[in-house]
């Protein structure tokens, strides 16, 4: 059974990761969706260079293209579900703290509202 990849939805129904992906050029979007398909197939077994542990339950999906490093932060929940929390273009060697904090806030919001 494949993993289910879902976009985090805020209380107003907005899906920031979906919007982020749609803002990327077509070639970058294609790479993102290709890597997301690997995530659906392998789930938590997908390792580097495609995913990396960031902090606690938060992991990053890693996509490289000619404009830089696309990162999508996510976490797993029961029922083989992966929740995509936050997307950004990485411009430094280290993942910026504010990006991890944004993902953490969304993860906590998801857990509060969805259980």
DOMIFI-733853 format. One record per atom (N, C-alpha, C, O): residue number from 1; x, y, z. Coordinates in pm, 1 decimal. Example, Ala and Ser with C-alpha at 12.3 -4.5 7.8 and 13.67 -1.06 7.14 Angstrom:
// residues 2
(r 1; (1319.0; -569.0; 780.0)),
(r 1; (1230.0; -450.0; 780.0)),
(r 1; (1320.0; -330.0; 780.0)),
(r 1; (1423.6; -331.9; 846.5)),
(r 2; (1285.0; -225.0; 708.0)),
(r 2; (1367.0; -106.0; 714.0)),
(r 2; (1290.0; 3.0; 787.0)),
(r 2; (1340.9; 113.8; 803.9)),
END
This chain:
// residues 115
(r 1; (84.0; -119.4; 0.0)),
(r 1; (0.0; 0.0; 0.0)),
(r 1; (88.1; 125.2; 0.0)),
(r 1; (182.7; 136.2; 78.0)),
(r 2; (55.7; 217.5; -87.4)),
(r 2; (132.0; 341.3; -95.6)),
(r 2; (99.8; 433.8; 21.7)),
(r 2; (-5.6; 424.3; 84.6)),
(r 3; (193.9; 522.7; 48.1)),
(r 3; (173.4; 627.1; 146.5)),
(r 3; (82.8; 733.6; 85.9)),
(r 3; (77.9; 749.9; -36.0)),
(r 4; (12.8; 804.4; 169.9)),
(r 4; (-74.2; 913.6; 125.5)),
(r 4; (-2.3; 1044.5; 155.4)),
(r 4; (34.0; 1071.4; 269.9)),
(r 5; (17.9; 1125.6; 52.3)),
(r 5; (81.9; 1255.8; 68.8)),
(r 5; (-27.9; 1361.5; 65.0)),
(r 5; (-103.3; 1370.9; -31.9)),
(r 6; (-35.9; 1441.2; 172.0)),
(r 6; (-139.4; 1543.8; 182.9)),
(r 6; (-75.5; 1680.1; 205.1)),
(r 6; (31.4; 1691.2; 265.1)),
(r 7; (-142.7; 1783.1; 155.8)),
(r 7; (-100.2; 1919.7; 181.7)),
(r 7; (-160.8; 1965.6; 313.5)),
(r 7; (-278.7; 1942.1; 339.6)),
(r 8; (-79.8; 2031.5; 396.9)),
(r 8; (-132.3; 2095.9; 517.7)),
(r 8; (-231.5; 2202.6; 474.2)),
(r 8; (-207.1; 2277.1; 379.3)),
(r 9; (-345.2; 2209.0; 546.0)),
(r 9; (-446.7; 2311.0; 521.2)),
(r 9; (-463.4; 2392.1; 647.9)),
(r 9; (-485.2; 2336.1; 755.3)),
(r 10; (-453.2; 2525.8; 636.1)),
(r 10; (-473.2; 2608.1; 754.9)),
(r 10; (-622.3; 2621.0; 785.6)),
(r 10; (-705.5; 2564.7; 714.4)),
(r 11; (-656.2; 2694.5; 890.4)),
(r 11; (-796.1; 2704.0; 933.5)),
(r 11; (-886.0; 2774.0; 830.9)),
(r 11; (-1008.2; 2760.5; 835.9)),
(r 12; (-825.1; 2849.0; 737.4)),
(r 12; (-902.9; 2913.2; 630.9)),
(r 12; (-908.4; 2827.1; 504.0)),
(r 12; (-967.7; 2867.4; 403.9)),
(r 13; (-847.0; 2709.5; 508.4)),
(r 13; (-848.8; 2619.8; 393.1)),
(r 13; (-735.2; 2642.6; 294.2)),
(r 13; (-730.9; 2578.7; 189.0)),
(r 14; (-643.4; 2732.7; 326.7)),
(r 14; (-529.9; 2758.3; 236.7)),
(r 14; (-429.1; 2644.1; 246.8)),
(r 14; (-409.3; 2585.7; 353.4)),
(r 15; (-365.8; 2613.6; 133.6)),
(r 15; (-267.0; 2507.1; 126.2)),
(r 15; (-134.1; 2567.7; 81.7)),
(r 15; (-105.4; 2571.6; -38.0)),
(r 16; (-52.3; 2615.2; 176.3)),
(r 16; (68.7; 2689.2; 140.2)),
(r 16; (169.0; 2610.0; 57.3)),
(r 16; (235.2; 2668.5; -28.5)),
(r 17; (183.1; 2480.2; 79.0)),
(r 17; (280.4; 2403.2; 0.4)),
(r 17; (232.5; 2388.1; -143.2)),
(r 17; (311.8; 2399.2; -236.6)),
(r 18; (104.4; 2363.1; -161.2)),
(r 18; (50.4; 2353.5; -297.2)),
(r 18; (72.0; 2484.4; -372.1)),
(r 18; (111.7; 2484.3; -488.6)),
(r 19; (45.5; 2596.1; -304.5)),
(r 19; (65.9; 2726.9; -366.5)),
(r 19; (213.3; 2749.9; -399.0)),
(r 19; (246.5; 2803.7; -504.7)),
(r 20; (301.6; 2708.7; -307.6)),
(r 20; (445.4; 2721.8; -331.0)),
(r 20; (487.6; 2641.2; -454.4)),
(r 20; (559.6; 2692.3; -540.1)),
(r 21; (443.7; 2517.9; -463.2)),
(r 21; (480.7; 2433.1; -577.9)),
(r 21; (430.8; 2494.9; -707.5)),
(r 21; (503.0; 2496.3; -807.2)),
(r 22; (308.3; 2545.8; -707.2)),
(r 22; (252.4; 2607.0; -828.1)),
(r 22; (324.6; 2735.2; -867.7)),
(r 22; (315.8; 2778.1; -982.8)),
(r 23; (396.1; 2797.0; -773.4)),
(r 23; (470.1; 2919.3; -804.5)),
(r 23; (604.6; 2889.5; -871.9)),
(r 23; (668.5; 2980.0; -925.6)),
(r 24; (646.9; 2764.4; -869.1)),
(r 24; (775.6; 2726.3; -927.9)),
(r 24; (764.4; 2714.3; -1079.4)),
(r 24; (654.7; 2694.1; -1131.5)),
(r 25; (876.4; 2726.5; -1151.2)),
(r 25; (874.8; 2702.5; -1296.2)),
(r 25; (833.2; 2558.1; -1325.0)),
(r 25; (846.9; 2470.5; -1239.6)),
(r 26; (782.7; 2534.6; -1445.3)),
(r 26; (732.3; 2401.6; -1481.8)),
(r 26; (834.1; 2289.9; -1461.0)),
(r 26; (798.6; 2182.3; -1413.0)),
(r 27; (960.3; 2314.3; -1496.8)),
(r 27; (1060.9; 2208.2; -1481.5)),
(r 27; (1083.5; 2175.2; -1333.8)),
(r 27; (1101.9; 2058.7; -1298.6)),
(r 28; (1082.2; 2275.6; -1248.3)),
(r 28; (1098.1; 2251.8; -1104.9)),
(r 28; (975.9; 2179.0; -1049.2)),
(r 28; (989.4; 2089.6; -965.7)),
(r 29; (857.6; 2217.0; -1095.1)),
(r 29; (735.6; 2148.3; -1051.7)),
(r 29; (742.0; 2000.7; -1087.8)),
(r 29; (704.8; 1914.8; -1007.8)),
(r 30; (788.9; 1971.7; -1207.8)),
(r 30; (799.4; 1832.3; -1252.0)),
(r 30; (892.8; 1753.2; -1160.6)),
(r 30; (863.0; 1639.4; -1124.4)),
(r 31; (1005.0; 1813.1; -1123.6)),
(r 31; (1098.9; 1745.2; -1032.9)),
(r 31; (1036.3; 1725.1; -895.5)),
(r 31; (1054.8; 1620.3; -833.7)),
(r 32; (963.2; 1823.8; -847.8)),
(r 32; (896.8; 1811.7; -717.7)),
(r 32; (797.8; 1695.4; -720.7)),
(r 32; (798.0; 1611.3; -630.8)),
(r 33; (713.6; 1690.5; -823.4)),
(r 33; (612.5; 1584.0; -830.7)),
(r 33; (676.5; 1446.7; -848.1)),
(r 33; (625.6; 1347.5; -795.8)),
(r 34; (786.1; 1440.2; -920.2)),
(r 34; (857.8; 1313.4; -938.0)),
(r 34; (912.1; 1264.8; -802.1)),
(r 34; (901.9; 1146.8; -768.8)),
(r 35; (968.9; 1356.7; -725.8)),
(r 35; (1022.7; 1320.9; -594.1)),
(r 35; (908.9; 1288.7; -497.4)),
(r 35; (923.4; 1200.3; -412.9)),
(r 36; (797.1; 1358.3; -508.2)),
(r 36; (681.1; 1327.2; -424.2)),
(r 36; (629.3; 1186.7; -454.4)),
(r 36; (582.9; 1117.3; -363.8)),
(r 37; (636.6; 1144.6; -579.4)),
(r 37; (594.8; 1008.5; -614.4)),
(r 37; (684.7; 904.3; -548.3)),
(r 37; (637.4; 798.8; -506.1)),
(r 38; (814.5; 934.1; -539.5)),
(r 38; (905.1; 843.6; -467.2)),
(r 38; (865.6; 837.5; -319.1)),
(r 38; (868.1; 731.0; -257.4)),
(r 39; (829.4; 952.8; -263.8)),
(r 39; (787.9; 958.7; -124.0)),
(r 39; (661.0; 876.0; -102.7)),
(r 39; (648.4; 805.9; -2.3)),
(r 40; (567.0; 884.2; -197.4)),
(r 40; (444.7; 803.4; -188.0)),
(r 40; (477.0; 654.5; -191.0)),
(r 40; (416.2; 575.4; -118.9)),
(r 41; (571.8; 617.7; -273.7)),
(r 41; (605.7; 476.6; -288.7)),
(r 41; (683.6; 421.2; -169.5)),
(r 41; (653.9; 311.9; -121.4)),
(r 42; (783.0; 495.9; -121.8)),
(r 42; (873.0; 444.2; -18.4)),
(r 42; (845.9; 497.0; 121.8)),
(r 42; (888.9; 435.6; 219.4)),
(r 43; (775.7; 609.0; 134.1)),
(r 43; (743.2; 663.2; 265.3)),
(r 43; (865.8; 686.2; 351.6)),
(r 43; (962.9; 747.9; 307.7)),
(r 44; (861.2; 636.6; 474.6)),
(r 44; (970.6; 659.5; 569.9)),
(r 44; (1099.3; 587.3; 530.2)),
(r 44; (1205.0; 615.2; 586.9)),
(r 45; (1092.6; 496.7; 435.6)),
(r 45; (1212.1; 424.6; 390.4)),
(r 45; (1293.3; 505.7; 288.9)),
(r 45; (1407.3; 470.5; 258.7)),
(r 46; (1235.4; 613.5; 236.5)),
(r 46; (1307.7; 698.8; 141.9)),
(r 46; (1411.4; 780.3; 218.7)),
(r 46; (1376.7; 857.0; 308.5)),
(r 47; (1535.7; 763.9; 183.8)),
(r 47; (1646.1; 828.2; 257.4)),
(r 47; (1717.5; 929.5; 168.1)),
(r 47; (1670.4; 964.1; 59.7)),
(r 48; (1834.3; 976.5; 217.9)),
(r 48; (1915.3; 1070.8; 140.7)),
(r 48; (1956.2; 1006.0; 10.0)),
(r 48; (1983.1; 885.9; 7.4)),
(r 49; (1961.6; 1079.9; -95.9)),
(r 49; (1959.6; 1225.6; -105.2)),
(r 49; (1819.5; 1285.6; -117.2)),
(r 49; (1806.8; 1407.2; -131.7)),
(r 50; (1714.1; 1203.9; -111.5)),
(r 50; (1578.3; 1253.9; -133.4)),
(r 50; (1515.0; 1315.2; -9.1)),
(r 50; (1438.9; 1411.4; -19.4)),
(r 51; (1545.5; 1260.9; 106.7)),
(r 51; (1489.5; 1314.3; 231.4)),
(r 51; (1599.2; 1324.4; 336.8)),
(r 51; (1704.6; 1261.6; 326.8)),
(r 52; (1570.7; 1404.8; 436.9)),
(r 52; (1666.1; 1420.8; 546.9)),
(r 52; (1589.6; 1460.3; 672.5)),
(r 52; (1494.6; 1538.4; 666.6)),
(r 53; (1632.0; 1405.4; 786.3)),
(r 53; (1574.2; 1442.1; 915.4)),
(r 53; (1618.5; 1583.8; 949.4)),
(r 53; (1736.7; 1616.1; 937.7)),
(r 54; (1524.7; 1669.1; 991.4)),
(r 54; (1557.6; 1806.7; 1027.8)),
(r 54; (1556.2; 1823.9; 1179.2)),
(r 54; (1658.6; 1855.7; 1239.7)),
(r 55; (1440.6; 1802.9; 1239.8)),
(r 55; (1429.3; 1817.1; 1385.5)),
(r 55; (1302.7; 1746.3; 1431.3)),
(r 55; (1195.2; 1767.8; 1375.2)),
(r 56; (1315.2; 1662.7; 1532.5)),
(r 56; (1198.7; 1592.1; 1585.3)),
(r 56; (1130.3; 1512.9; 1476.1)),
(r 56; (1192.9; 1430.7; 1409.2)),
(r 57; (1002.0; 1537.6; 1458.2)),
(r 57; (925.0; 1466.8; 1355.3)),
(r 57; (939.1; 1530.0; 1216.5)),
(r 57; (894.8; 1472.1; 1117.4)),
(r 58; (999.5; 1646.8; 1209.2)),
(r 58; (1005.9; 1719.8; 1082.8)),
(r 58; (1121.1; 1667.9; 996.1)),
(r 58; (1235.5; 1658.3; 1040.4)),
(r 59; (1087.3; 1635.1; 872.7)),
(r 59; (1184.6; 1590.6; 772.6)),
(r 59; (1174.7; 1684.9; 652.9)),
(r 59; (1079.4; 1761.9; 641.3)),
(r 60; (1273.7; 1678.3; 564.4)),
(r 60; (1266.0; 1760.6; 443.2)),
(r 60; (1274.8; 1672.6; 320.8)),
(r 60; (1352.6; 1577.4; 315.6)),
(r 61; (1193.7; 1706.0; 222.8)),
(r 61; (1200.2; 1647.2; 90.0)),
(r 61; (1294.2; 1736.6; 11.5)),
(r 61; (1276.0; 1858.3; 7.9)),
(r 62; (1395.6; 1676.5; -51.9)),
(r 62; (1503.7; 1753.9; -113.3)),
(r 62; (1499.5; 1740.2; -265.7)),
(r 62; (1509.5; 1630.4; -320.4)),
(r 63; (1484.5; 1854.2; -331.8)),
(r 63; (1481.6; 1859.5; -477.4)),
(r 63; (1580.9; 1965.5; -522.1)),
(r 63; (1579.1; 2077.8; -471.8)),
(r 64; (1667.1; 1930.6; -615.6)),
(r 64; (1765.2; 2026.5; -666.9)),
(r 64; (1731.5; 2057.6; -812.1)),
(r 64; (1703.4; 1968.2; -891.8)),
(r 65; (1735.0; 2187.1; -844.6)),
(r 65; (1717.0; 2226.7; -984.9)),
(r 65; (1813.2; 2340.6; -1015.5)),
(r 65; (1894.8; 2377.7; -931.1)),
(r 66; (1804.2; 2395.3; -1134.0)),
(r 66; (1899.7; 2498.4; -1174.8)),
(r 66; (1881.7; 2631.6; -1101.7)),
(r 66; (1969.1; 2717.9; -1110.1)),
(r 67; (1771.3; 2650.2; -1030.8)),
(r 67; (1748.5; 2775.5; -957.1)),
(r 67; (1785.7; 2763.2; -810.6)),
(r 67; (1778.7; 2860.8; -735.9)),
(r 68; (1825.1; 2644.3; -769.4)),
(r 68; (1861.5; 2625.4; -629.5)),
(r 68; (1802.6; 2497.9; -574.4)),
(r 68; (1759.3; 2409.5; -648.5)),
(r 69; (1801.8; 2490.5; -445.3)),
(r 69; (1752.2; 2372.1; -375.9)),
(r 69; (1609.9; 2396.9; -326.7)),
(r 69; (1586.8; 2484.0; -242.9)),
(r 70; (1515.5; 2320.5; -378.9)),
(r 70; (1377.8; 2328.6; -333.8)),
(r 70; (1364.5; 2234.3; -214.8)),
(r 70; (1407.7; 2119.2; -220.8)),
(r 71; (1305.1; 2283.2; -107.5)),
(r 71; (1284.5; 2201.4; 11.0)),
(r 71; (1137.8; 2206.9; 51.8)),
(r 71; (1074.8; 2312.7; 51.6)),
(r 72; (1085.4; 2089.8; 86.6)),
(r 72; (949.4; 2080.9; 138.6)),
(r 72; (957.8; 2006.1; 270.6)),
(r 72; (999.8; 1890.4; 275.0)),
(r 73; (917.7; 2072.8; 377.7)),
(r 73; (921.8; 2013.1; 510.2)),
(r 73; (789.9; 1941.1; 536.1)),
(r 73; (682.6; 1991.3; 502.7)),
(r 74; (799.9; 1821.9; 596.7)),
(r 74; (682.0; 1738.9; 618.3)),
(r 74; (699.5; 1655.2; 744.8)),
(r 74; (807.4; 1651.2; 803.9)),
(r 75; (591.4; 1588.6; 785.2)),
(r 75; (599.2; 1492.1; 894.2)),
(r 75; (499.8; 1379.8; 868.2)),
(r 75; (410.7; 1392.7; 784.3)),
(r 76; (515.7; 1269.7; 940.7)),
(r 76; (429.1; 1153.7; 921.0)),
(r 76; (325.7; 1146.0; 1032.6)),
(r 76; (350.4; 1186.6; 1146.2)),
(r 77; (209.5; 1092.8; 996.9)),
(r 77; (104.9; 1065.8; 1095.2)),
(r 77; (54.7; 923.6; 1071.8)),
(r 77; (85.0; 862.4; 969.4)),
(r 78; (-21.4; 872.2; 1166.1)),
(r 78; (-69.5; 735.6; 1154.4)),
(r 78; (-152.2; 716.9; 1027.7)),
(r 78; (-207.9; 812.3; 973.6)),
(r 79; (-159.1; 594.6; 982.5)),
(r 79; (-234.0; 564.1; 861.2)),
(r 79; (-152.0; 584.3; 735.6)),
(r 79; (-207.4; 605.2; 627.6)),
(r 80; (-19.8; 578.2; 748.6)),
(r 80; (70.7; 596.4; 634.5)),
(r 80; (43.5; 727.6; 561.9)),
(r 80; (34.0; 731.7; 439.2)),
(r 81; (31.1; 835.0; 640.2)),
(r 81; (6.3; 968.3; 584.9)),
(r 81; (128.7; 1055.2; 605.3)),
(r 81; (192.0; 1051.8; 710.9)),
(r 82; (161.4; 1133.0; 503.7)),
(r 82; (270.5; 1230.4; 506.9)),
(r 82; (207.7; 1367.3; 483.6)),
(r 82; (140.1; 1388.5; 382.9)),
(r 83; (229.6; 1459.7; 576.0)),
(r 83; (168.7; 1592.9; 567.1)),
(r 83; (276.4; 1693.3; 527.3)),
(r 83; (373.2; 1714.4; 600.4)),
(r 84; (258.3; 1755.4; 410.0)),
(r 84; (352.4; 1856.1; 359.9)),
(r 84; (320.1; 1988.9; 427.7)),
(r 84; (210.1; 2041.8; 412.3)),
(r 85; (416.1; 2042.2; 502.5)),
(r 85; (391.5; 2158.4; 587.3)),
(r 85; (435.9; 2291.3; 529.0)),
(r 85; (364.8; 2391.3; 539.4)),
(r 86; (554.5; 2292.5; 467.1)),
(r 86; (613.4; 2420.8; 427.1)),
(r 86; (713.4; 2398.1; 314.8)),
(r 86; (790.5; 2302.3; 318.2)),
(r 87; (712.1; 2485.8; 215.6)),
(r 87; (806.5; 2478.6; 104.7)),
(r 87; (882.9; 2608.0; 89.7)),
(r 87; (829.2; 2716.1; 114.1)),
(r 88; (1008.8; 2597.2; 49.3)),
(r 88; (1092.2; 2715.7; 29.0)),
(r 88; (1210.0; 2681.0; -60.7)),
(r 88; (1239.9; 2563.9; -84.1)),
(r 89; (1276.7; 2785.4; -110.6)),
(r 89; (1399.9; 2770.2; -187.2)),
(r 89; (1515.0; 2790.3; -90.1)),
(r 89; (1525.8; 2895.2; -26.5)),
(r 90; (1599.8; 2691.3; -78.9)),
(r 90; (1712.7; 2698.0; 13.2)),
(r 90; (1828.8; 2768.7; -54.2)),
(r 90; (1871.1; 2729.7; -163.1)),
(r 91; (1880.8; 2873.3; 10.5)),
(r 91; (1988.2; 2953.5; -47.9)),
(r 91; (2119.5; 2941.4; 29.0)),
(r 91; (2222.2; 2992.1; -16.1)),
(r 92; (2117.4; 2875.3; 144.1)),
(r 92; (2238.0; 2858.6; 225.9)),
(r 92; (2261.9; 2709.8; 249.8)),
(r 92; (2177.6; 2626.4; 216.7)),
(r 93; (2376.6; 2677.8; 307.1)),
(r 93; (2408.3; 2538.1; 334.9)),
(r 93; (2316.3; 2478.5; 441.7)),
(r 93; (2278.6; 2361.6; 434.1)),
(r 94; (2281.4; 2558.9; 539.5)),
(r 94; (2198.5; 2510.6; 649.2)),
(r 94; (2054.2; 2556.4; 630.4)),
(r 94; (2028.8; 2667.0; 582.7)),
(r 95; (1960.0; 2470.0; 668.5)),
(r 95; (1818.3; 2507.2; 660.0)),
(r 95; (1791.7; 2620.1; 759.3)),
(r 95; (1817.4; 2604.4; 878.7)),
(r 96; (1740.1; 2734.5; 711.2)),
(r 96; (1715.3; 2848.1; 800.7)),
(r 96; (1617.3; 2813.7; 912.9)),
(r 96; (1517.5; 2744.9; 891.0)),
(r 97; (1646.9; 2862.0; 1031.3)),
(r 97; (1565.5; 2833.4; 1149.7)),
(r 97; (1420.6; 2878.6; 1130.9)),
(r 97; (1327.9; 2809.9; 1173.6)),
(r 98; (1401.5; 2993.9; 1067.1)),
(r 98; (1263.9; 3044.4; 1051.1)),
(r 98; (1178.7; 2949.8; 966.7)),
(r 98; (1057.7; 2940.0; 987.3)),
(r 99; (1241.3; 2880.2; 872.0)),
(r 99; (1167.3; 2785.0; 788.5)),
(r 99; (1123.9; 2664.1; 871.9)),
(r 99; (1012.4; 2614.2; 856.6)),
(r 100; (1212.0; 2618.1; 959.1)),
(r 100; (1179.7; 2505.2; 1047.6)),
(r 100; (1071.4; 2547.2; 1146.9)),
(r 100; (981.3; 2469.1; 1177.3)),
(r 101; (1080.2; 2669.6; 1196.9)),
(r 101; (978.9; 2719.5; 1290.1)),
(r 101; (841.3; 2727.1; 1224.2)),
(r 101; (740.7; 2692.0; 1285.7)),
(r 102; (837.1; 2772.8; 1099.5)),
(r 102; (709.8; 2778.8; 1026.3)),
(r 102; (650.1; 2639.0; 1015.5)),
(r 102; (531.2; 2619.8; 1040.9)),
(r 103; (732.2; 2541.8; 977.8)),
(r 103; (684.3; 2403.6; 966.9)),
(r 103; (636.8; 2351.9; 1102.1)),
(r 103; (534.5; 2283.9; 1110.1)),
(r 104; (710.1; 2383.6; 1207.9)),
(r 104; (672.3; 2339.3; 1341.7)),
(r 104; (537.8; 2395.3; 1385.5)),
(r 104; (456.7; 2324.1; 1444.6)),
(r 105; (514.2; 2523.0; 1356.4)),
(r 105; (385.7; 2585.3; 1391.3)),
(r 105; (271.7; 2518.8; 1315.2)),
(r 105; (165.1; 2493.5; 1371.3)),
(r 106; (294.6; 2490.6; 1187.6)),
(r 106; (190.4; 2426.0; 1107.7)),
(r 106; (166.6; 2282.7; 1154.1)),
(r 106; (52.6; 2236.4; 1156.1)),
(r 107; (273.0; 2212.4; 1191.2)),
(r 107; (257.3; 2076.1; 1241.6)),
(r 107; (173.8; 2077.7; 1370.1)),
(r 107; (81.9; 1997.3; 1385.4)),
(r 108; (205.6; 2168.9; 1462.3)),
(r 108; (130.0; 2178.5; 1586.9)),
(r 108; (-15.7; 2215.0; 1561.1)),
(r 108; (-105.3; 2161.8; 1626.6)),
(r 109; (-40.1; 2305.4; 1466.1)),
(r 109; (-175.9; 2342.5; 1428.8)),
(r 109; (-250.0; 2221.3; 1373.2)),
(r 109; (-365.1; 2196.9; 1409.2)),
(r 110; (-184.9; 2145.9; 1286.2)),
(r 110; (-245.7; 2026.2; 1228.0)),
(r 110; (-283.8; 1927.4; 1337.5)),
(r 110; (-395.0; 1874.7; 1338.6)),
(r 111; (-191.0; 1902.6; 1429.4)),
(r 111; (-215.7; 1806.3; 1537.1)),
(r 111; (-331.2; 1853.0; 1626.5)),
(r 111; (-415.6; 1772.9; 1666.9)),
(r 112; (-334.0; 1983.2; 1656.9)),
(r 112; (-443.1; 2038.7; 1738.8)),
(r 112; (-578.8; 2020.7; 1673.1)),
(r 112; (-675.6; 1980.3; 1737.6)),
(r 113; (-584.8; 2051.3; 1543.6)),
(r 113; (-713.6; 2048.8; 1474.0)),
(r 113; (-754.1; 1908.9; 1427.6)),
(r 113; (-872.7; 1876.1; 1427.2)),
(r 114; (-656.8; 1826.1; 1388.6)),
(r 114; (-688.7; 1695.3; 1332.0)),
(r 114; (-673.6; 1580.6; 1432.6)),
(r 114; (-724.4; 1470.5; 1410.9)),
(r 115; (-603.4; 1608.1; 1542.2)),
(r 115; (-581.6; 1502.9; 1641.5)),
(r 115; (-466.7; 1423.5; 1601.6)),
(r 115; (-429.9; 1328.7; 1671.0)),
END
